[in-house]
Amino acid sequence: MAQLLATYTLNGELHRVELVRLRDGALVLDRPGEGAPRVVAELSREEGEDQALAVLHAGGYLKRAGAGEAGLCRALAGDEGLGRAAGARAA
């Protein structure tokens, strides 16, 4: 299941930034209202919420993404082994 970390709005569209735990680590995903999720960061098994929040805030992702900067992250590939977690949204 995904954990909601932050939200922001870009061009009137709500984006949800979520931490998705995997067997070997975690992904920080930016989920727009429409379209495929984008991978903000890949975390190791030892990393978690603190590191994800550091990417978003200290790393400047939220500010830059909210300003519409292109090329900050890549599209989520269909073969990344997320299974049900890829479709799960944080509550």
C-alpha positions in Angstrom: 0.0 0.0 0.0 1.2 3.5 -0.8 1.8 6.2 1.9 0.9 9.7 1.0 3.8 12.1 1.6 2.7 15.3 -0.1 0.4 16.9 -2.7 0.8 19.8 -5.0 -1.1 21.4 -7.9 0.3 22.0 -11.3 -1.9 23.7 -14.0 -5.0 22.9 -11.9 -4.2 19.2 -11.6 -3.6 17.7 -8.2 -0.5 15.5 -7.9 -0.1 13.0 -5.1 3.5 12.1 -4.0 3.5 8.7 -2.4 6.0 6.2 -0.9 5.5 2.7 -2.3 7.3 -0.1 -0.4 8.7 -2.9 -2.5 10.4 -6.2 -1.5 13.9 -4.7 -2.1 13.3 -1.1 -1.2 10.8 1.6 -2.1 9.8 4.1 -4.8 8.7 7.7 -4.3 6.0 8.2 -7.0 4.4 11.4 -8.3 0.9 10.5 -9.4 -0.9 13.1 -11.5 -4.6 13.2 -11.7 -4.4 11.7 -15.2 -1.6 9.7 -16.8 1.1 7.4 -15.6 3.0 7.8 -12.3 6.5 9.2 -12.4 9.4 7.9 -10.4 10.8 10.7 -8.2 13.3 8.5 -6.3 14.3 4.9 -5.8 15.2 4.0 -2.2 17.1 1.0 -0.8 15.6 -1.4 1.8 17.2 0.6 4.6 15.8 3.9 3.5 12.2 5.1 4.1 10.0 8.0 4.9 12.8 10.3 6.2 14.9 9.9 3.1 11.8 10.3 0.9 10.8 13.6 2.7 14.4 14.8 2.3 14.2 14.3 -1.5 10.9 16.2 -1.6 11.8 19.1 0.7 15.6 19.5 1.1 16.2 18.2 -2.4 13.7 20.7 -3.7 11.5 18.3 -5.7 8.2 19.8 -4.5 9.2 23.4 -5.2 10.6 22.6 -8.7 7.7 20.3 -9.7 5.1 22.8 -8.5 6.8 25.4 -10.7 6.4 23.1 -13.7 10.1 22.2 -14.2 10.3 19.5 -16.8 12.6 16.4 -16.7 12.7 15.9 -12.9 11.7 12.3 -13.0 11.1 9.4 -15.3 7.9 7.5 -16.2 7.2 4.4 -14.2 8.0 1.3 -16.3 5.4 -1.4 -16.5 8.0 -4.1 -15.6 9.2 -2.6 -12.3 7.7 -5.3 -10.2 5.2 -3.2 -8.3 2.3 -5.6 -8.8 -0.7 -4.4 -6.9 1.3 -1.5 -5.3 1.5 0.3 -8.6 -2.2 0.6 -8.8 -2.8 1.2 -5.1 -3.3 4.8 -4.0 -2.8 6.1 -0.5 -5.9 6.7 1.5 
